[in-house]
Amino acid sequence: MADSVANTHSLLTLSGVSKHFGGVDALSDISIAFEAGKVHALVGENGAGKSTLGKLILGIHRPSGGTIALDGKDISIEEPAAALRLGLVGIAQELSLMPRANVMDNIALGREVTRRGLVDRAATLKAVKDVMDRYDMRLDPFAIVGDLPMAERQKVEILRALSRDARLIIFDEPTARLATHQAKQLLGLIRALAAAGKAVIYVSHFLDEILEVSDTITVLRNGRLISTRPASVETRATLVAGVTGQDYQSQFPPLPPAPADGAPLVRVRNLTAKGVFEGINLEVRPGEIVGLAGLVGAGRSEVAHAIYGALAVDSGEIEFDGKPLTGPIRRRIDLGMAMIPESRRDQALFLGRPILENIALPYLKRFSRLSWLNKRAEKASVETAAANTAMKFGALSDRADTLSGGNQQKILFARAAIGRPRLLIADEPTRGVDVGAKRSIYQMIAKLAAEGEAILLISSEIEEIMGLSHRVVVLSRGRVAAQLQGAALTEKAVIEAAFSGG
């Protein structure tokens, strides 16, 4: 949780602000103040009004009612250019950079130093370096932005905002595409911006990040303001209750009974991939949810990929239904395996392609005869799978990138459902989705287990592992540190094993 910042004042104030789209109330009577020198988080499910609120501040939408004041004076933000002139800047999850241009040109865009009508490159470079020095964010000004890692690209976007004399910066899901260490660096940078006197609005589905970086947290639900409180008095449980209207434990559905002793569907024996993991032993029975826990870098995802056939191993055995498992991923899919990988954007979805194609692609031969594709059967099967996952979309022909994060994740569950798998490997199945979508995914996982599916669940959230697993295998530094179930399965035992060193 962030320390409080002294000598702050209300920079931007919304009073009784509403926004209507036709007959839909996106925001209703919102009153909130954003202070200079503080990080103010907005929390809520998709559709709660977070994005609409940000777009009102950035001049993308105009309010249907209420007033917005800057430094105590009422203002009218007619368009995004007006917001920029006032120092109100947004940094979206999808960055608006020129990938083929260099760092300097991206930062200085629209604010180049000119002399006699021509861009003065030397003076522009000096201005860019001055901004980097002022905020201790140094990058090679001549590096091509498209060649930079995502974390460095975000720095370019932030430096562009700072070069425009930003007074208030809105960060919308800024860590969704960052590795853990990169996310930590960005949170530190956000705190530094607040310490420099900027007002920061932070929007994220990651509750731990919100509690770590924020001074103040506002909870929105169905377009209404539920609470605004200091971060110091909030917890994951209070935030979940505010966002959903339910207590935290109700997020997890009751699990079906753990299966009685019987033959495992999957048995892993002494599996080793040198330098990645060593001597892994685990079993998963039909109808059982086995959680795979551990710190980042412990080897959880790598073990899952090895079982699925996406990572080569040096020794050990994998048995499926009592028989040695060999061959490529295609064979494993045919035998009844499905995997929901850690990154839906990088490892699973074709974002520019239709929803229907994204769901049906691995199983096209099921709808084909010779060279003919039975599109009617394909569509019927996809419609059933989408309905069973409660996916919300306009049409199956819509692109996958038009959906929310939660509904993109449901594409992967619908894809798995079409294959009628016997084993589902779910790697971080709720990463980057809101609390409401998490609850829906939890219910799907419990339902699949009740129907006899074996499930290997990987999650970085200890509460998720505890709330969904019959049994937990804890990895530490590529080795099995503990296998826990029943009374031995406690949060303390999982954490101690994860930090044990294997």
Secondary structure, DSSP 8 states (H G I E B T S, - for coil): -----SS--EEEEEEEEEEEETTEEEEEEEEEEEETT-EEEEE--TTSSHHHHHHHHTTSS--SEEEEEETTEEE---SHHHHHHTTEEEE-SS----TTSBHHHHHHTT---EETTEE-HHHHHHHHHHHHHHTT----TTSBGGGS-HHHHHHHHHHHHHHTT-SEEEEESTTTTS-HHHHHHHHHHHHHHHHTT-EEEEE-S-HHHHHHH-SEEEEEETTEEEEEEEGGG--HHHHHHHHHSS-GGGGS--------S---SEEEEEEEETTTEEEEEEEE-TT-EEEEEE-TTSSHHHHHHHHHTSS--SEEEEEETTEE--S-HHHHHHHTEEEE-S-HHHHT--TTSBHHHHHHGGGGGGGEETTEE-HHHHHHHHHHHHHHTT---S-TTSBGGGS-HHHHHHHHHHHHHHT--SEEEEESTTTT--HHHHHHHHHHHHHHHHTT-EEEEE-S-HHHHHHH-SEEEEEETTEEEEEEEGGG--HHHHHHHHTTT-
